[in-house]
């Protein structure tokens, strides 16, 4: 069995890597963090021109898919380059709208998909049971939002974003289960909308709204991840069980693509650290020649290489357990790569002037976005088959290790 990308898939990934390599991405990330969205939106428009967003959309709406394997490959490249902006949320929104259309709710897809597929707009999406923040809603006046989608979306959604540090206000918003989608125009001024599922909706039904956004910017570990609380009220777009079902599908895709981004971030951190230890000397020799350094880098490489096949397996199956396993492994590998990079760079690793900091400050928020380690572990355990054997038979040692 060849568990590798096809030649066409590899060519697409190389095209994206070449485009991003020539785009001076660190400069666009610093501008994005400072509130200047122009360079980042221009880059996103070029990425969309490669068919990136079309990979998540059905052919009936000028899309190419949905093609999860190709999209996962693309998001590894986005993570490796450190692209700023709500890329995962934009793709998840495309999936949400396409899934709604497949289930008979075509109006939102007809209204919003054209702009998303061409790169004229970005979207940020949060779902019930997940983060209450409208990601990257800087300078935005409107938000798309989803509130209280019921058990289906909550089980598949993300855990609260621990990188927010937003205090009591954020905690109250998290309890309300707000979900937001932000659309940003390529003019540099963001146009935000929100998608919301009403908290009092039936467990199997949800409501999709277009609501006014706004609110103060909240603190984030990653300065390129702007966190805002969306507003209330707005225009209803869709309602019913189809909204909850589509929200669950979109959450699963968001978790998969976040795992792909984690893998790319980890690979970038490892590559930059290897280059650095070849140049930095101590006692007259490169520190990369020290056995302890070699072992630390080898452990990091193994973590990333073990995460890679889990990511491809999850993209092929799109099952809850496989996607959670990929997110858990890739997220932990990226965080371990960040810790290794910081330790081996020494004091210079703490400086914001070093481009390395752009990846260092992204690893932890991505690890916890769209399902942190504990949530993904619980999902993996829930997906395991029930123990076989007569009732009352003692569990095996292996079974006890998994379930405890």
N, C-alpha and C positions, 0 to 999 in steps of 0.2 A: 504494500500500500504506500503510495506516494502522498504524504501529508504535507504538500508544498503548494504555494501559489502557482498558477499556470503562467505561461510566458506572457500572455496578454495582461494578466493581473500585475505581474512584476513590472511590465513596461509602464503601466499606469502609475504605479508607485514611484518609479524612477522619474517620470514626468513631473509629478508633484514635488519630489525632492529637488529636482533641478529648478523648478519655478520658485520654491521657497528659498533655496540657496542663493538665488539672485535677488531676493526681495528685501534684504537687510531687515529681517524679522525683529531682532532685538531693538532696533530703533523704533519700529512700529509699536512694539509692546510698551516701551517707555513713553511714547506719545499717548497711547491708549490709557495708561495709568495716570497720566497728567491731565486727561480729559479731552485730548485731541483725537477724535475718532477717524479723521479723514484718511490717514495712511492705512489704518487697519481695515477700514471699509473698502478702500481701493484694492487692497490685497485680497479681501474676501471676494470681491467682484471677479478678480482674475481666477481665483480658485473655482468659483462657480462656473466660469467659462470652460473649465475642464470637464464639467458634468458631475461635479462633486455632489451637489444637492439632488441632482436628478437620480442618483443611485438609490435614494430613499423613497422616491415617488413612483406611483404606478404609471404604466405606459399610457393609460387613458388621459393623463394630465401632463403629457409631454415628458414623462419621466423615463427612466431606464430600468426600473426595478419593480419592487424593492430587491436590492442586492447586498445583503449584510456582509458577505465576505469581502467584496470590493470596498465597501464603505469602511470596514474595520481596517483594511490595509491603508486606506487614505488617512484615517485618524491616527494611526501609528506615526505617519509622516508629519501630521499636524502637531502631535505631541513632541516629536523629535525636534521640530523647528521652534516650538514654543509659541505658536500662534495665539494671539490674544483674541478675546471676544467669545460670545456664546455659541461656539461651533457645534458642540454636542446638542445643545438645546434647540438650535436651528434645525438640525437633522431630525431630532425627535419630534419637533413640531410638524415637519413634513410627513413623517410616519403617522402621526396622530391624525392629520387632515386626510391623508390617503386612506387610512383605516376607517375613518368616519364615512368617507365617500363609498367605500366598499360595502359598508353596512347600511347604505341608503341615505345618509346625510351628506349630500353633495354640495350644498351651498357654501359652507366655509372653505372647502377645497377650491372651488371655482373662484372664490373671492381672493384668497391669500396665496395659493400655491404659485401662480405665475411670477410674482415678485420674488418669492423665496428661491425658486429654481434658477432665475437669471442672476441672482446675487444683488438685486436692487435693494433687498431688505434682509436684515438678520432677525432672528427670533430667539428669545430665551424662554424656556418652558420649565416650570416646576409643577409637580403633581401632588395631590392629596397624600398625606402621610410622609411627605418629604420636606425639603427646604421651603420656607415661606417667602423666599427672596426673589425679586425680579432681577436676575443677574444682568449686569452691564446696562442698567437703565439710566446711565448718565445723561443729563440734559434732556431727558425724555419727558413728555407731557402726558403720554397715554401708555397704557399697558393692556396686552391680551391676558386674561386670568381663568383657573379651574378649581372650585371649592368642594370639599367633601364628596369625593367620587365613590365612596363606599369601600367595602373590603377588598374588592378586586384590585383597584388601583393602589390602595394602601399597601397591600402585600407585595406588589411588584414595584412600588415606588422607592424613593430614596429616603434615607434617614436625615434628620435635621443636620444642617451644615454646621459643624463645630468650629469652622474658621470665622464665623461671623462676629462673635464677641459683641452682640448687639444689646445685651441686657434684658430688662423686663419686657420692653416693648416687643422685641423679637420673639421672646418666649410666648407672649400672649398671641402673637400672630401665628406662631408655629402650632399652637393649640387649635386655632381655627381652621387649619388645613388649607391655607391659601395656596394657589398654584398660579404662576404667571408666565406669560409669553410676551417678550419684548421685541418689537420690530423696529429696526433702525435703518433709516434711509442712507444712501451712499453720499449724501451731501455733507455728512459730518455731523449734522444735528440728528439725534436719535428720535424716532417716532415710535413710542411704545404702546403696546396693546396688552390686554390680559385675558386669560382664559380661566374661568372659575366654575367649580362644581359646588352647588349650594350645600352647606353643612347639614341642613335638615332634609336633604334629598333621601329617597329610599336607597337601601344598600345596593340595589342592582341598577340604580338610575343616577344620572348625573346631568349637570347643566353647564353648557359652555357659554361664556360671556365675553363681551368686549367691554372692558371697564376702564375708567380713567386711572392712570398710574400716577406716580409721584412719591413724595416722601424724601426724608433725608438719607444721605448715603451712610451706610453702616461700615464699621471697621472690618477689615478682612486680612487674613495672613498674606494673601497674594494681592498686591496693589493693582494688578491688572484684572482682578475679578471684582467689579463694582457691585455691591449688594444694596438693594433698595426694597422697601416694602410697598407692594402695589396698593392702589386705592380700592374702595368699595363701589358698588353700584355698576351701572353700565348697560350695555345692550346684549340681550340674550341671543346666542347664535345657534345652539342646538341643545336638545334635552332628550333624556331617555337612557335605556340600558346600553345603547351603542356608544354613548360618550364614555361610560365607565369602562367598557371593554376596550375601546380605542386607547384610553388613558393607560390601561395595563400594558398594552402592546408597546406604546411609546416609551413607557418607563423601562421596559426590558431592553429596548434598543438603546436608550440613553445609558443604561448601565454597561451594555456591551461596548459602546463607543468610548465611554469614559475609561474602561479597561484598556482599550486600544491606545488612548492618549497616555495612560499611565505607562504602558510598555514603551512608547516613544520617548517619554520624559526620562525614564530610567536608562534607556540606551544613550540618550544625549549626555546625561550626567556621567555615565561610565566612560564614554569616548573622551569627554573633556578631561576627566580625571586621569585617564591613561596618558594623554598627551602632556598633562602637567607634571606627572611624576617622572616622565622621561627627561624633562627640562630642569626641574628643581634638583639641586645637588646638596648633599650633606656629607661631610668627611671626604670631600673630593670625588664623590661618585653620585650618580642619579639615585634619588630615593626609590625609584621604581625597581632598583636592583635588590632591595632589601626583601628578605623572605616574608616578613610579616605583611608588607605592603602587597606583595604578589598574592598571598593567600586571601587578603581582604578583597582584592579586585576579582580574584577567581570565584569567591563566594557570591559576589554581586552578579557576575556573569552567569553563574549557574541559576541564580534566582530568576533572572530575566529569561533565560533559555527554557526553564521549566514552565514559565508563564505563557510562552508563545504558543505551544500546541494547544493549551487550554483555551486560549483566545480563538484560535481557528476552529476548534471543536464547538465552542459556543456560537460562533458565527454560522456554522453549518446547521446546528440543531435549533438554536434560539429557544431552548428549554430554560425554565427558571433556574434549575439546579446547575446546568452547565454555565449559564451566564454569570450566576453568583460565584461559582468556582473561579471563573476567569477574572472577575473583578477583584475578588479576594486576593488571588495570587499576584496579579499584575500590580494592584495597589500596594501590597506589602513589598513587592520587589522594587517598585519605584521609590518608596519611602526609605528602604534600606540603601538604595543607590545614592539617595540624597545624603544620608548620614555618612556613608563612606566618602562621598565627594567632599563634604564639609571637613571631615577629619583629616583627609590627606592633603587638602589645600591649605590647612592651617588657618592662621588669622586672616589671610587674604580672602578666604572663602566667605567671611562675614560682611565684606564690603559690598555696598549696593552698586558701586562703579563697575565691578566685575560682572560680565554678562552671565556668569554661572548663577548668580543670585536669582535670575529670572526663572530658572528651572528649580533651584533649591526651594523657593517659596511657593512653587506650584505643586510639588510632590505631595505634601500633606493634605491640602484641600482636595486634590483629585482623589487621593486614597479614600477620603470620607464622603465624597460627592456621590449621589445616586446609590447609596448603600455602603455603609462603613463595614469594617471587618466583622464585627459581631453580627450585624444584620445578614451579611452574606453567608457567614458560617451557619446561622440558623436556617437560611434558605437551602443551603446544601444538605443539611441534616433532614429537612422536611422532604427533600426530593429523593432520599434514599428509600429503597424498597423495604417493606416490612420484614422483620426477621421471620424465617421459615422454621417449621418444626411444630411438634405438638404443643398445645397450650400448657403453660406452666413450666416448659423446659427452660433451664437456666440459660442466660445469655452467654455467648462466647466472649472470650477476652477481647477479640477484635470489635465485636458489637458494642461492648461496654465502653471501649475507648472512643468510638464515634459518637455515642449518644450522651456522654457525660461531659 
